[in-house]
Amino acid sequence: MLLRRINVFVFILALPLLIVSCSKGSGDTPQTPSEENLVISIDPDPGSAIAKALGANYDFKLKINSKMPDQGIEGTVQFRKEADNSLISSQNISSTTTPINIIISNIALNEVGVVTVTIKSKTKPGNTASKSFKLARK
């Protein structure tokens, strides 16, 4: 009878050790950090004023102010007439570095248009950002 009690006692002591050793731990696989939300800016920034082109072309830099996604970004730059929203020019952009040089062309004299830049992460397509400003040739 004493031997049986000793076996039960040893079993009770060993049970927690068995449970702990068999439980699944965090392991050595590192957690991937979540991607920062995209934040962009335009240089020069026209703010709420109308940007002025001196000729048929206007160039600016698109800056990614957040951490660049691992696979970079892709997107579009569209220039539309403000009066009727018709598309004047459009271009696709893709980059893994910042800033991105952009040139808007076909700007008509004394006609106001709206430039819209829309980008998304190649790593996480739901991560997007956009910026718009008015542009006119004077």
Summary of the structure (lengths in Angstrom):
residues: 138
radius of gyration: 29.4
end to end distance: 104.6
largest distance: 105.4
contacts: 341
relative contact order: 0.23
helix: 15%
strand: 42%
